């Protein structure tokens, strides 16, 4: 009798797990996308001009003390773009780690975010045509990845052109909005 009950319990467990699928096999639900953006340099422009990028919001935003951005942009004296993680601009942004990584490939060739090598403590200087991958944690209370296995949202950016006189950067951004997924391939990511 006990053997039959054990067999029945095992069989029931297998049926329940099969019906639910693999609970560790997470699936993305939102497609990746690419967009063109223009952003102003932090220096040499009015503070009301958008100099930051909110990855989850998919938009350029003002750089202010509320740390509602992931990265901020500037143009240095040599005319190159400079990208800063939020914690280097706003003290309150230190609670959300944002890592940056310059990759030695053109924007379109970067089809997946690397798994390591992100620097959370330094800005990166880059020029037109160079690609930066951004790893941004979004697992704070009431944030998009609060209950996800991985807290990171990944994006890639490249400067198409810099207008130093107008203090403006023209960018392309690719985004995988699914928590923990690193693919920039068109469509809904599988990894």
Buried (B, 14 or more C-beta within 10 A) or exposed (E): EEEEEEEEEEEEEEEEEEEEEEEEEBEBEEBBEEEEBBBBBBEEBEEEBBBBBBBBEBBBBBBBEEBBBBBBBBBEEEEBBBBBBBBBBBEEBBEBBBBBBBBEEEBEEBBBBEEEEBBBEEBBEBEBEBBBBBBBBBBEEEBBBEEBEBBBBBBBBBBBEBBBEEBBBBBBBBBBBBBBBBBBBEEBBEE
